Amino acid sequence: MTRTNRTTADRSILRYSAPLCVGVLALGTLGGCDGPESVVATEENSQPSDAAPRSPEATDRPASSGVDLSATVTVEGIRIAIPDRWQPATTASTFTAVQYTVPSPDGDAGQNATFTISTPIGGGLMYNLLRWDRQFRGEDASTSTWITVDADQQTVHFVGQGPFDTGLPGSTGVQEDTMVLGAIPIVNGPEQVEVGEPDDAGRYEFAVDENSQPMRLSNVFIKLTGPASVVENARAEWDAMLQSIEIRDVSNWATP
């Protein structure tokens, strides 16, 4: 999905659809409904920083090696290595299992980006992706989604850039030139997507269904949100983080 030339009607949809899922009001920028409590474990990272990538073209740039991955976190069977430069932070919501601050390269704390991993939360894959898309407002906003597949494990990727507003109570309003990188490993069988042939970058076409309704299925949502220049500066680290993901046993929460 690629969306440009956003209209006033687009900007009103999020506020119209937000009541469909009560949990979204508490979640802020992560999204979703209630789900089981997640256990998060921090471990020493044994993966070398130049390890071979697990999936092709995890973002719209080639993967970069040489990123130091100092530790890992495990959220309900999804194990993720964290770049060394990112700093642990207090989670802003009970729906957030892990939160890190990604420092601005110029040292301006007011321009830092935020990395979050959600607890396994409901609402459904499509509903949450659609909400992410509609948080980007105005004609200058653009978003895109695609899927990568590695050993039958599908991951949905999201990139949005432009004027951004969560549309939720407590929002500070539209933030200009914001970027969001998102990744959702699909662990729910009913949400697996039938894919065709990949493009030259190893991506599979994926379109968000605007008629999708919230469901009780659970997913873990991975996001990096902040000023576009700061997020762009962290793209190599994001790539390395995505390539580190390992899916363990999620059978205890992967089905409704």
N, C-alpha and C positions, 0 to 999 in steps of 0.2 A: 504494500500500500504506500503510495506517495501522494501527499496532499499539499497543494499550494493554493494561493489566492483565496485565503480563508474569508468568510463572510460574517456579517453580524449575526446571522442565524446560527452559524457554527458556534459562536461564542456563547450562545444562550443554552446550548444543549446540555452541557455539563450540569448546570444548576437545575435543569429540568430532570435529569436522570439520576442525580445524586441520591434522592430519597429511596431509590430502588434497593439500596443496600445500606442498612443502618451503620454497619461497622466502618464504612468509608469515612464517616465524620470524625472518628477518632484516629484514623490512620494517617491523615495528611497526604503526603505524596506517594505513599506505597500502594494503597488500594486494597479492597477486598472486604469480605465479611469474616465472621468469627470462624476459628479453626482450632485444632488442638494445640496445646502449648508445646513449644519447640525446645529441645535441649541443645544448647550450643556448647561445643568443646573447643578450646584453643589448644593447639598442638604445635610442637616443633615441626617445621617444614623440612621434609627430606627430599623434595623434588628439586633438581638442579634448575637454575634460572634459565638455562639454554635447552631445556627439555623439548622434545619434538611436540608440535601442537597436536591436540586431540581432535580438532575439527577444522575444516578448511575455512579460511576467511571469517573468523569470528566477528569481525567488524568490517567496515568498508575500506580497511587498509590492510596491507600485509602484516602478519604477525612480526613482532620485534623480539629479539632475544636480548639477554643482558640485563633484564629487570630482576632486581633482588626480591625474592619472595620469602619473607622472614618467618611467617607462621601460617597456620591454617585454622579455619573455623569449620565446624560441621553443624549443619542445620538439618535435622531430621533426614539424615542419609545423604545429604548433598555436601560434599567436602570441597572447600574452596581455599586456595592459597592467596594470601593478602600481600600486596606490594609493601616493601619495607618502609617506603616514604610515607605511607598513609598512617594516620594517627588514630588510635582507639578513641571513641567518643561515647558519651552517655546516650543511650537510645532515647528517642523523642516520643516513642509510642509503645504501648504494650504489644502492638502488632509488628514491631521491629525487633528482630532477633539480634542483629549485628549492625553497628553503625561506626563509620570511620570518617574522619575529616581528611580531605585531600587538599593540602596546602596550596595556596596561590604561589606561582613561581617568583613573584615579586615581594612575597612576605606580607601582603596586605590581608589580614585576617578577615576583613569584611568581604573579601572576594574568594574565600575558600569554597570548595565544592564539598558535597556530602555523598558518601557511599553507604548504601543500606542493603541489607538482606532481610526480607520479611520472614516472619514465622509462616508455617503452612496455613494460608488463609483462603477463604472461599470467595465466591463471587464469579468464578469461572475465568478462564483465560481470555476469551473474547471481550467480555465485559470490562475487565481491567485494562486491556490494551486500548479499547475504545476510549476509556476515560483518560488514559495517558495522552492519547492523540488530541482530545478536545481540551486539554489544558494548555495547548499552544493556540494563541489567539491572533487574529488579524491576517492581513494579506501577505505579510512578510514571513509568516510561519511556514515551516515545511516539516513533514514527518515521513518516515518510511519503515517498513517491516519486512522481514524475510526469515527463512528457516535454514538452519544448517543441520546436517544429520551425520552422526558419528556412531558407527556400530549400532544402528537402529535407534539411537537416542536422539530425539529431536529437541532442538533449542530454538525458541523464537527470539529474534533480535529486533530491537526498536531504536530508532534514532530520531530525535526531534530537536529543532532549533528555531529560535525566534522569540517573540513576546510570549511570556509564560505566566499562568495564574492557576493555582490549584482550584479556585472557585469554591473553596471550603470556608466555613466559619473560622475567623482568625487569620485569613489570608491577608498578606500585606499588599495585595493588589498585583498588577501586571509588572513583571520583572523583564526588562528589555534584554534581548540577545542572550537568552538562556539556552543551555543545551542539556538534554537528557539522553543518556545511554541506558538501555534496558536489556535484560536477558532473562528468559523464563525457560528453564529445563522442563519439558512436558513429562510429567510422571503419572498423569491420569490417563488411563487407556481411552476413555471416551473423548478426550481432547486431542488425541493423536490426529495429525493432519495428513490426508492423502496428497502425496507430492508427485510431481512429474519428473522432468529431467532438470538437473541443476544447470545454472548458467556457468560461464567461464570462471567465475570467482568461487564456485562451489556452493552457491546459494540456491534455495528453492523459493519459487514465488509463493507469496502468502498475502492474503487479503483479509482484513478485519471485517466481520459481519456486523453491520450497523443495526441489525434487527435482533442481535443476541440479547438474551435476558440473563440476569444473575443466576448462578447455580450454586450448589453446595460443595462442588469439587474443590480440592485444595491444591495450591501451587505455592512455590517459593519464588518470589519476585526479587530480582537483583537490579539495582539502579545506581547510577552516578548522575547527580544533578548539580548544576552550578553555572556560573558565568561561562559563556561559550569558550572564551580564550583559556580558562583554567581547565575545563573538561578536555578541550582539544590537546592541551599540554600533557594530559594524563592518558592519552589514547594508547600509547605503548604499554603502559601499566595495566590498563583495562584489558587489552589483548592478552597479555600474559596471565592475568587473573582468570579470564574465560578459558584459556587453554589448560588451566590446572584443574578444572572442575571434574570431580569423580562422583558418579551416582552410585550410592550404596543401596541397601535394602530399604525401600520406602513402602513396603507392602502394608504396613500398619496404618497408613493414612492415604494411600493412593487411590482408593475407591470410595464412592459415597457411602 
